[in-house]
């Protein structure tokens, strides 16, 4: 892949996205965990435990190439992001819950992502496995690219809330643009093998996204979480931070093929999330209409 995209463009893109996330966070978002432990706990369990297990079973069932299997597990271990917040807002989910989950997930991912990736590398043993694992130095890079921009964004919001409010929309727009550029760049970088990779991981990423959205909604509802909060959890669990997965694959692990599942997923998740939102909110509207009648 183009070295400028990897060395300059990708870290800059992720920094903008994570800084924008920080602009939307306050310390109270973390305190909210104590006030609403059930929806937060269920969504985090789905994100951190259930999804990696589901993804592991999926890649085994589909018998993916080892390096693509590790890329899928990297995607599964990546937290939700600002895109989940936007979808939740669009379909009237509990955006405050999304913000809390995104904040906590971003912190936990510094530990959970290396654990999942190292497990996948050990299990699938792809070629060059000794260079793919997230050892301490590489884990420190994950820490830097995830938490430093978020912390800076939170500091800006704390010191200058007016500026943070004005910057929120432009940063969100910039985040969407750079997300599209990063995904496009990752796909273009592998264009010679693109058709093969889509054939290899198109089914896996589609099924994984659909399962993530479904489990993100159904598990909270089964545990008694209110519908609006379950809808927020569906998007938080179902929409992964594909930019982070691509950044780890390219900038930290220096492997183009590892980024392919996240890049393909980053394209497919938008129509799937829109469809899920339409189905979930449509069914909710139908039930309300039945009550009125």
C-alpha positions in Angstrom: 0.0 0.0 0.0 1.1 3.6 -0.6 3.6 4.5 2.1 2.3 8.0 2.4 -1.2 6.7 3.2 0.2 4.4 5.9 2.8 6.7 7.4 1.0 10.0 7.3 -2.6 9.8 6.1 -3.8 6.9 8.2 -2.5 8.1 11.6 -3.8 11.6 10.8 -7.2 10.2 9.8 -7.5 8.1 13.0 -6.3 11.1 15.1 -9.1 13.3 13.7 -11.7 10.6 14.4 -10.5 9.9 17.9 -10.1 13.6 18.7 -13.6 14.2 17.5 -14.7 11.4 19.9 -12.9 13.2 22.7 -14.7 16.4 22.0 -18.0 14.7 22.6 -16.9 13.1 26.0 -16.9 14.3 29.5 -16.0 12.7 32.8 -19.7 12.3 33.5 -19.9 9.8 30.6 -17.8 7.5 32.7 -19.7 8.1 35.9 -22.9 7.2 34.1 -21.8 3.5 34.3 -22.7 3.5 38.0 -26.1 5.1 37.3 -27.1 2.7 34.5 -25.1 -0.5 35.1 -27.4 -2.9 33.3 -27.4 -1.6 29.7 -23.7 -0.7 29.9 -22.8 -4.1 31.4 -24.8 -6.1 28.9 -23.5 -4.1 25.9 -19.9 -4.4 27.1 -20.3 -8.2 27.6 -21.7 -8.5 24.1 -18.9 -6.4 22.7 -15.9 -7.8 24.6 -16.9 -11.5 25.1 -19.7 -12.6 22.8 -18.6 -11.0 19.6 -15.0 -12.3 19.5 -16.5 -15.8 20.3 -19.0 -15.4 17.5 -16.4 -14.2 15.1 -14.1 -17.0 16.0 -16.8 -19.6 15.3 -17.7 -17.9 12.0 -14.1 -17.9 10.6 -13.7 -21.5 11.6 -17.0 -22.4 9.9 -16.0 -20.6 6.8 -12.5 -21.9 6.9 -10.9 -18.6 6.1 -7.3 -18.1 5.1 -5.3 -17.8 8.4 -4.2 -14.2 7.8 -7.8 -13.1 6.9 -9.0 -15.0 10.0 -6.7 -12.9 12.2 -7.9 -9.8 10.3 -11.5 -10.7 11.2 -10.6 -11.2 14.8 -8.9 -7.8 14.8 -12.1 -6.3 13.5 -14.2 -8.1 16.2 -11.9 -6.7 18.9 -12.1 -3.2 17.7 -14.6 -1.0 19.7 -17.5 1.0 18.4 -16.9 4.6 17.4 -18.5 7.9 16.4 -20.4 6.3 13.4 -22.4 4.2 15.9 -23.3 7.4 17.7 -24.5 9.0 14.4 -26.7 5.9 13.6 -28.1 5.9 17.1 -29.0 9.6 16.8 -30.6 9.0 13.3 -32.8 6.2 14.6 -33.5 7.8 18.0 -31.5 5.5 20.2 -30.1 6.5 23.6 -27.1 8.5 22.3 -25.9 9.2 25.8 -25.5 5.5 26.3 -23.6 5.2 23.0 -21.2 7.9 24.2 -20.6 6.1 27.5 -20.1 2.8 25.7 -17.7 4.3 23.2 -15.7 5.9 26.0 -15.4 2.7 28.0 -14.8 0.5 25.0 -12.0 2.8 23.8 -10.2 2.4 27.1 -10.8 -1.3 27.4 -9.7 -1.9 23.8 -6.1 -1.0 24.7 -6.0 -4.3 26.7 -8.7 -6.4 25.0 -7.6 -5.8 21.4 -4.0 -7.2 21.9 -5.4 -10.2 23.8 -7.8 -11.1 21.1 -5.2 -10.5 18.3 -2.5 -12.5 20.0 -4.9 -15.4 20.7 -5.9 -15.4 17.0 -2.3 -15.3 15.8 -1.5 -18.2 18.1 -4.5 -20.3 17.0 -4.5 -19.7 13.2 -0.7 -19.4 13.0 -0.6 -17.3 9.8 2.7 -16.9 7.7 5.0 -14.4 9.5 3.1 -14.9 12.8 6.2 -13.8 14.8 5.8 -10.3 13.2 2.1 -10.0 13.6 1.6 -10.4 17.4 1.0 -7.3 19.5 3.9 -7.4 21.9 4.5 -4.7 24.5 6.0 -2.1 22.2 3.2 -2.5 19.6 0.6 -2.5 22.3 2.0 0.9 23.4 1.4 2.1 19.9 -2.2 1.0 20.1 -2.5 2.9 23.4 -1.1 6.0 21.8 -3.3 6.0 18.7 -6.4 5.3 20.7 -6.2 7.2 23.9 -4.0 10.2 23.3 -6.3 12.0 20.7 -9.3 11.1 22.9 -7.7 12.6 25.9 -6.7 15.8 24.0 -10.3 16.1 22.8 -11.6 15.8 26.3 -9.1 18.4 27.5 -10.2 20.8 24.8 -13.9 20.4 25.7 -13.1 20.9 29.4 -11.0 24.0 28.9 -13.0 25.5 26.0 -16.5 24.1 25.8 -17.6 26.8 23.4 -14.9 25.9 20.9 -15.6 22.2 21.3 -19.3 22.8 20.5 -18.4 24.8 17.4 -15.8 22.3 16.3 -18.1 19.2 16.8 -19.9 19.3 13.5 -16.8 20.1 11.3 -14.8 17.4 13.0 -17.7 14.9 12.5 -17.8 15.8 8.8 -14.0 15.5 8.6 -14.2 12.1 10.3 -16.7 10.8 7.8 -14.5 12.0 4.9 -11.3 10.6 6.2 -13.0 7.3 7.1 -14.1 7.0 3.4 -10.6 7.9 2.2 -8.9 5.4 4.5 -11.3 2.6 3.5 -10.9 3.5 -0.2 -7.1 3.6 0.2 -7.0 0.2 1.8 -9.1 -1.3 -1.0 -7.2 0.4 -3.7 -3.9 -0.7 -2.2 -5.1 -4.3 -2.6 -6.9 -3.7 -5.9 -5.1 -6.5 -7.8 -6.5 -9.0 -5.3 -9.7 -7.1 -4.4 -12.1 -9.4 -6.2 -10.5 -12.4 -4.5 -10.6 -10.8 -1.1 -14.3 -9.7 -1.5 -15.0 -13.3 -2.5 -13.1 -14.5 0.5 -14.3 -12.2 3.2 -17.5 -10.6 1.7 -19.7 -13.3 3.2 -17.8 -13.3 6.5 -18.0 -9.6 7.0 -21.7 -9.4 6.0 -22.7 -12.2 8.3 -20.5 -10.8 11.1 -22.0 -7.3 10.8 -25.6 -8.7 10.7 -24.9 -10.9 13.7 -23.3 -8.0 15.6 -26.3 -5.7 15.0 -28.8 -8.5 15.9 -27.0 -9.6 19.1 -26.4 -6.0 20.1 -30.2 -5.5 20.1 -31.5 -8.9 21.2 -29.2 -9.6 24.2 -30.0 -6.3 26.0 -33.8 -6.8 25.3 -33.5 -10.4 26.7 -31.9 -8.9 29.8 -34.7 -6.4 30.3 -33.0 -3.3 28.9 -35.4 -0.7 27.6 -35.9 -0.6 23.8 -34.3 2.8 23.2 -31.2 1.7 25.0 -31.2 -1.7 23.2 -31.3 0.2 19.9 -28.3 2.2 21.0 -26.5 -1.0 22.0 -27.3 -2.6 18.6 -25.4 0.2 16.8 -22.6 0.3 19.4 -22.0 -3.5 19.2 -22.8 -3.8 15.5 -20.7 -0.9 14.1 -17.0 -1.4 14.8 -14.3 1.2 14.4 -12.9 -0.2 11.1 -10.5 2.7 10.9 -8.8 1.6 14.1 -8.6 -2.0 12.8 -7.1 -0.8 9.6 -4.6 1.5 11.4 -3.5 -1.4 13.7 -3.1 -3.7 10.7 -1.1 -1.2 8.5 0.7 1.1 10.9 1.3 -1.2 13.9 1.4 -4.7 12.4 2.6 -3.6 8.9 0.4 -6.1 7.0 -1.8 -5.1 4.2 -3.8 -8.3 4.1 -4.8 -8.0 7.7 -6.6 -4.8 6.9 -8.8 -6.3 4.1 -11.6 -7.6 6.4 -11.9 -4.2 8.1 -11.8 -2.3 4.8 -14.5 -4.6 3.2 -16.6 -4.4 6.4 -16.2 -0.6 6.5 -18.1 -0.4 3.2 -20.7 -3.0 3.9 -21.6 -1.8 7.4 -23.4 1.3 6.2 -26.2 -0.3 4.2 -26.5 -3.1 6.8 -26.8 -0.6 9.7 -29.4 1.5 7.8 -31.4 -1.7 7.1 -31.2 -2.8 10.7 -32.3 0.7 11.9 -35.2 0.7 9.5 -36.3 -2.8 10.5 -36.0 -2.1 14.3 -37.7 1.3 14.3 -40.3 0.1 11.8 -41.3 -2.8 14.0 -41.5 -0.4 16.9 -43.8 1.9 15.0 -46.0 -1.0 14.0 -46.4 -2.0 17.6 -47.3 1.5 18.6 -49.9 1.6 15.9 -51.4 -1.7 17.2 -51.6 -0.2 20.7 -53.4 2.9 19.3 -55.9 0.7 17.4 
